[in-house]
Amino acid sequence: MPTPAPAPRQHLSVHSADGTRLHAEIHGPPQAPPVVLAHGWACSIRLWHPLIAELGDRLRLVCYDQRGHGRSQVPRPGGYSTSALADDLLAVTEAALEPGERAVVAGHSMGAMTVMAAAERPRFAARAAAALLASTGPSDLPRSSRVFPGAARFPRAGRLAHRAMLTAPLPLGPRTRLSRAALRYATMAADAPPDMVEVCAEMVHAVAPAPRARWGRVLAGIDLDRGLARLEAPTQIVAGTADRLTPLGHARRMARLLPDCRGLLELDGIGHMTPLEAPAPLARGLVALADTHLAPRPRQESA
């Protein structure tokens, strides 16, 4: 059965640097160590529901819908860039954390690219005590993806096909058995249960064609190698061995580029949607980072 939607402790409406309104939620006890979560392309806060359930009251989780996704505002046509992603992450972090408070910052897919995009900002460095990057890559995504059979043998055709997949501004139509099977093949392990595939399909189909395609164009040309090399915070990498969208080679290369890589966790047989497919190892990784890199927050004395 799908994980029931957890009730957030607080809703936030945050305005980014260009005025785009972002929907954010805070889950968990106010005194727990904070973790800021950024979801990936064509997803929403719902991606994190299994992780929130897995963690219980261990951490204070700050989740937000990326611009053009979920309950966040669709930006103007020029509001799609890695700089905008970084602006949004910083805006949410500043709104949700106490002055001077630091957090573990984690992202999945485009959300992890958001962390890389923000890495060169002094404001990010001041807030990020540690980071976790899941199922992602910093550059060259259309060439490296393996969604289309034969992409490795015919790299030019594979690059063009993957770019078209990312950038096509077409309605996805109704959710059918065939569309679910295609989505499972592209984003998950072969044995992913139907209810998990349905959650993924609902998120993907909920994103309007224009923002989905505009973000796809950003992803098709993304180059965040420099940002990754400037990510000074201690960083854990998580990747599935069956990931076709951002294959394992990205994670291994990222581990070499990071200034302070604290390990690469390779999840055997897991696809691209690690927060849905494998929330338990992600939860353990976040708890370990918080325990190691965040000082306990003192509890307020009762009157």
C-alpha positions as CSV (number, residue, x, y, z in Angstrom):
1,M,0.0,0.0,0.0
2,P,1.2,3.6,-0.6
3,T,2.6,5.4,2.4
4,P,-0.2,7.6,3.9
5,A,0.5,11.3,3.5
6,P,2.2,12.5,6.7
7,A,0.7,15.6,8.4
8,P,3.3,18.4,8.4
9,R,3.8,20.3,11.6
10,Q,4.0,23.6,9.7
11,H,3.3,24.9,6.2
12,L,5.4,27.7,4.8
13,S,4.9,30.0,1.8
14,V,8.3,31.2,0.7
15,H,9.2,33.8,-2.0
16,S,12.4,33.2,-3.9
17,A,14.7,35.9,-5.2
18,D,12.7,36.6,-8.3
19,G,9.4,36.5,-6.4
20,T,8.3,32.9,-7.3
21,R,6.2,31.5,-4.5
22,L,7.3,28.1,-3.1
23,H,5.3,25.7,-1.0
24,A,7.3,24.2,1.9
25,E,6.5,21.9,4.8
26,I,8.2,21.1,8.0
27,H,7.9,17.6,9.5
28,G,9.2,16.3,12.9
29,P,9.9,17.8,16.3
30,P,11.1,21.4,16.5
31,Q,14.1,20.4,18.5
32,A,15.2,17.6,16.2
33,P,18.3,18.1,13.9
34,P,17.2,19.8,10.7
35,V,17.4,18.3,7.2
36,V,16.4,20.2,4.1
37,L,15.1,18.0,1.2
38,A,15.0,18.9,-2.5
39,H,13.1,16.6,-4.8
40,G,13.8,15.9,-8.5
41,W,12.4,16.6,-11.9
42,A,8.7,15.9,-12.3
43,C,8.3,15.0,-8.7
44,S,6.9,16.8,-5.6
45,I,7.1,16.7,-1.8
46,R,5.2,13.4,-2.1
47,L,8.5,11.7,-3.1
48,W,9.7,12.1,0.5
49,H,6.6,10.5,2.2
50,P,8.2,7.0,2.6
51,L,11.4,8.7,4.0
52,I,9.3,10.8,6.5
53,A,7.5,7.7,7.7
54,E,10.8,5.8,8.0
55,L,12.4,8.5,10.1
56,G,9.5,9.1,12.5
57,D,10.6,11.7,15.0
58,R,14.3,11.4,14.5
59,L,14.8,14.5,12.4
60,R,13.2,17.8,11.5
61,L,12.5,17.6,7.8
62,V,12.1,20.7,5.6
63,C,10.6,19.7,2.3
64,Y,9.5,22.0,-0.6
65,D,8.1,21.7,-4.0
66,Q,10.5,22.9,-6.7
67,R,9.2,25.8,-8.8
68,G,6.8,24.6,-11.4
69,H,6.1,21.4,-9.4
70,G,3.5,20.4,-6.8
71,R,2.0,23.4,-5.0
72,S,4.7,25.8,-5.9
73,Q,4.2,28.6,-8.4
74,V,5.0,28.1,-12.1
75,P,7.7,30.7,-12.8
76,R,7.8,33.0,-15.8
77,P,9.4,31.5,-18.9
78,G,12.8,32.9,-18.0
79,G,12.7,31.5,-14.5
80,Y,14.3,28.1,-15.3
81,S,18.0,27.8,-14.5
82,T,20.4,26.2,-12.1
83,S,20.8,29.7,-10.5
84,A,17.0,29.7,-9.9
85,L,17.3,26.3,-8.3
86,A,20.0,27.6,-5.9
87,D,18.0,30.7,-5.1
88,D,15.0,28.6,-4.2
89,L,17.0,26.3,-1.9
90,L,18.5,29.2,-0.1
91,A,15.2,31.0,0.3
92,V,13.6,27.9,1.8
93,T,16.6,27.3,4.1
94,E,16.6,30.8,5.4
95,A,12.8,30.7,6.0
96,A,12.7,27.4,7.7
97,L,15.8,27.5,9.9
98,E,16.6,29.6,12.9
99,P,19.2,32.4,12.5
100,G,22.7,30.8,12.3
101,E,21.3,27.3,12.4
102,R,22.9,24.7,10.2
103,A,21.3,21.6,8.5
104,V,22.0,18.5,6.5
105,V,21.0,19.3,2.9
106,A,19.9,16.4,0.7
107,G,18.6,16.2,-2.8
108,H,17.4,13.5,-5.2
109,S,18.2,13.8,-9.0
110,M,17.5,17.5,-9.9
111,G,17.3,18.2,-6.2
112,A,20.8,17.0,-5.8
113,M,21.8,19.2,-8.8
114,T,20.2,22.0,-6.8
115,V,22.7,21.4,-4.0
116,M,25.6,21.4,-6.5
117,A,24.3,24.7,-8.0
118,A,24.2,26.3,-4.6
119,A,27.6,25.0,-3.5
120,E,29.5,28.1,-4.6
121,R,27.2,30.5,-2.6
122,P,28.6,31.6,0.7
123,R,25.1,31.6,2.2
124,F,24.8,27.9,1.4
125,A,28.2,27.1,2.9
126,A,27.2,28.9,6.1
127,R,24.1,26.7,6.4
128,A,25.1,23.3,5.1
129,A,26.8,21.2,7.8
130,A,26.7,18.1,5.5
131,A,25.0,16.9,2.3
132,L,23.5,13.8,0.7
133,L,23.3,13.5,-3.1
134,A,21.0,10.7,-4.4
135,S,20.5,9.3,-7.9
136,T,22.1,12.2,-9.8
137,G,24.8,13.4,-12.1
138,P,26.5,16.8,-12.6
139,S,26.7,16.9,-16.4
140,D,26.3,15.2,-19.7
141,L,23.0,13.6,-18.9
142,P,21.6,12.9,-22.4
143,R,24.8,11.1,-23.5
144,S,25.1,9.0,-20.4
145,S,21.5,7.9,-19.9
146,R,20.5,4.4,-20.7
147,V,16.7,4.6,-20.9
148,F,16.6,3.9,-24.7
149,P,17.9,0.4,-25.7
150,G,21.1,0.6,-27.8
151,A,22.1,4.0,-26.4
152,A,25.6,2.6,-25.5
153,R,26.1,1.2,-29.0
154,F,24.7,4.2,-30.8
155,P,25.7,7.2,-28.6
156,R,24.6,9.9,-31.0
157,A,21.2,8.4,-31.5
158,G,20.9,7.8,-27.7
159,R,21.9,11.4,-26.9
160,L,19.2,12.7,-29.3
161,A,16.6,10.4,-28.0
162,H,17.3,11.2,-24.3
163,R,17.3,14.9,-25.1
164,A,13.9,14.6,-26.8
165,M,12.6,12.7,-23.8
166,L,13.6,15.5,-21.4
167,T,12.5,18.4,-23.5
168,A,9.3,17.4,-25.2
169,P,6.4,19.7,-24.1
170,L,3.7,17.1,-24.8
171,P,0.8,16.2,-22.5
172,L,1.5,12.7,-21.0
173,G,-2.2,11.6,-21.4
174,P,-4.0,9.3,-19.1
175,R,-2.2,6.8,-16.8
176,T,-2.5,3.4,-18.5
177,R,-0.9,0.0,-18.0
178,L,1.4,0.8,-20.9
179,S,2.4,4.2,-19.6
180,R,3.1,2.8,-16.1
181,A,5.2,0.0,-17.6
182,A,7.2,2.6,-19.5
183,L,7.7,4.7,-16.4
184,R,8.8,1.7,-14.4
185,Y,11.3,0.8,-17.0
186,A,12.7,4.3,-17.2
187,T,12.8,5.2,-13.5
188,M,12.6,2.1,-11.3
189,A,13.9,-1.5,-10.8
190,A,12.1,-4.2,-12.7
191,D,10.5,-5.6,-9.5
192,A,9.2,-2.2,-8.2
193,P,5.7,-2.9,-6.8
194,P,2.7,-1.5,-8.6
195,D,1.6,0.9,-5.8
196,M,5.1,2.5,-5.9
197,V,4.9,2.8,-9.7
198,E,1.5,4.4,-9.3
199,V,2.8,7.1,-6.9
200,C,5.6,7.9,-9.3
201,A,3.1,8.1,-12.2
202,E,0.8,10.4,-10.2
203,M,3.7,12.8,-9.5
204,V,5.0,12.8,-13.1
205,H,1.6,13.3,-14.6
206,A,0.7,16.1,-12.2
207,V,3.5,18.4,-13.6
208,A,2.2,20.6,-16.5
209,P,3.9,20.0,-19.9
210,A,5.5,23.5,-20.1
211,P,7.4,23.5,-16.8
212,R,8.3,19.8,-17.3
213,A,9.8,20.6,-20.7
214,R,11.5,23.8,-19.6
215,W,13.2,22.0,-16.7
216,G,14.0,19.2,-19.1
217,R,15.9,21.7,-21.3
218,V,17.9,22.8,-18.3
219,L,18.8,19.2,-17.4
220,A,19.7,18.4,-21.0
221,G,22.5,21.0,-21.0
222,I,23.4,21.0,-17.3
223,D,27.1,21.3,-16.3
224,L,27.6,21.5,-12.5
225,D,31.1,19.9,-12.3
226,R,32.5,23.2,-10.9
227,G,29.7,23.4,-8.3
228,L,30.3,19.8,-7.3
229,A,34.1,20.5,-6.9
230,R,33.2,23.5,-4.6
231,L,30.9,21.5,-2.4
232,E,33.0,21.6,0.7
233,A,30.5,20.1,3.2
234,P,31.0,16.4,4.1
235,T,28.9,14.6,1.5
236,Q,27.4,11.1,1.2
237,I,26.5,9.8,-2.3
238,V,23.7,7.2,-2.8
239,A,23.0,5.5,-6.2
240,G,21.1,2.5,-7.5
241,T,22.9,0.0,-9.6
242,A,19.8,-0.3,-11.9
243,D,19.5,3.5,-12.5
244,R,19.0,4.1,-16.2
245,L,18.4,7.9,-16.0
246,T,21.6,8.7,-14.1
247,P,23.7,5.5,-14.3
248,L,26.2,4.5,-11.6
249,G,29.2,6.0,-13.4
250,H,28.0,9.4,-12.4
251,A,28.1,8.6,-8.8
252,R,31.6,7.1,-9.0
253,R,32.9,10.2,-10.9
254,M,31.2,12.5,-8.3
255,A,33.0,10.6,-5.5
256,R,36.3,11.5,-7.2
257,L,35.4,15.2,-7.7
258,L,34.0,16.0,-4.3
259,P,36.4,17.7,-1.8
260,D,35.0,15.7,1.1
261,C,33.2,12.6,0.0
262,R,32.1,10.5,3.0
263,G,31.3,7.4,1.0
264,L,29.3,6.1,-2.0
265,L,26.5,3.8,-1.1
266,E,25.6,1.6,-4.1
267,L,22.1,0.1,-3.7
268,D,22.0,-3.2,-5.6
269,G,19.1,-3.6,-8.0
270,I,17.6,-0.2,-7.2
271,G,16.6,2.2,-9.9
272,H,16.5,6.0,-10.1
273,M,13.7,6.6,-7.6
274,T,15.7,5.8,-4.5
275,P,13.5,7.8,-2.0
276,L,10.5,5.6,-3.1
277,E,12.4,2.3,-3.7
278,A,14.9,2.4,-0.8
279,P,13.9,4.9,1.9
280,A,15.5,2.9,4.8
281,P,19.1,3.3,3.6
282,L,18.5,7.0,2.8
283,A,17.1,7.5,6.3
284,R,20.1,5.8,7.9
285,G,22.4,8.0,5.9
286,L,20.7,11.2,6.9
287,V,20.6,10.2,10.6
288,A,24.3,9.3,10.5
289,L,25.1,12.7,8.9
290,A,23.0,14.6,11.4
291,D,24.5,12.7,14.4
292,T,28.0,13.4,13.2
293,H,27.8,16.9,11.9
294,L,25.0,18.7,13.7
295,A,25.3,19.8,17.4
296,P,22.3,18.9,19.5
297,R,19.9,21.8,19.8
298,P,19.2,22.7,23.5
299,R,15.7,22.2,24.7
300,Q,13.9,25.2,26.0
301,E,13.3,25.2,29.7
302,S,9.7,25.0,30.8
303,A,8.5,27.9,32.9
